[in-house]
Amino acid sequence: MGGADRGGGLGHPSTDAIRGAFRQDGLPRRRPGDPCLEGRIREREDHLRLRNGARDRRRPQRRVSEPATSVSTDDVASWEGARKLVEQAVAEFGGLDVVVNNAGILRDAFLAGMTESQWDAVIAVHLKGHAAMLHHAGAYWKQQSKAGNRPSAAVVNTASASGTTLPNAGQANYGAAKAAIAALTLVAAEEFGRYGVRVNAIAPIARTRLTLATPGMGAMLAAEAEQLGADEFDAFSPANISPLVAYLASDECVTTGKVFAVQGGAISELSVRHDVKTIEAEGPWLIDDIAARLP
């Protein structure tokens, strides 16, 4: 849930875990003049639906080449909007199997010049949007589990290199939100595991409208694209991200509580809770001791 323009679905249709789980642009779709974020909900492939028993028999059977699509104009940055989006998915498709949190905006500015509205808007869409969807999807899955219909479901959150490995000047709001999403993913994985739900996150680097609008990065990505030959591998194509999202959303994946950086042909597992170096003292710390030993 949470989509973007110009995506149409997975960049690699042969990845058959889920079709359309990750749009290729990175921005939430907007209708002209409509500030609401849109969510796109994709029905899972026939061969996965058939594994889930009686619940899926309530869903209309469709050919794999014709996945159902539903659009919501509710704002995922509000508790109420996220509730409506989850309820719409359940009502139209008979259940909820996968949530892909991907709504996002930019309001870049240096901290000394950033306005309160610039800070609040980015935190609301990215961080609160993820939390709101997790809250209502989690409540649904908890109810299903208590009723004896333990789900096999997945969440894929969207962090960023800006909030994990590559701090970017001018993006304090965006970086803070994305770092928080990485931490939120770990907590949600611990909580949702008891319901049969896996939660992971990706930190993608790709050429999207968001990254092309990022100072410094946009020019570099545009130049790379111009230099590509007709048959050369495009390491910054958004299509390189989709297969990982599809796998994390599939029943074949057992991984949970992980954050993966993905760019081009590389996927890296990131550690967001690993001690790098420890210094210890026999008694209370002295400032001079810390100054002498702390890097």
Secondary structure, 3 states (H helix, E strand, C coil): CCCCCCCCCCCCCCCCCCCCCCCCCCCCCCCCCCCCCCEEEECCCHHHHHHHCHHHHCCCCCCCCCCCEEEECCCCCCHHHHHHHHHHHHHHHCCCCEEECCCCCCCCECHHHCCHHHHHHHHHHHHHHHHHHHHHHHHHHHHHHHCCCCCCEEEEEECCHHHCCCCCCCEHHHHHHHHHHHHHHHHHHHHHHHHCEEEEEEEECCCCHHHHCCCCHHHHHHHHHHHCCCCCCCCCCHHHCHHHHHHHHCCCCCCCCCEEEEECCEEEEECCCCCCCCCCCCCCCCHHHHHHHCC
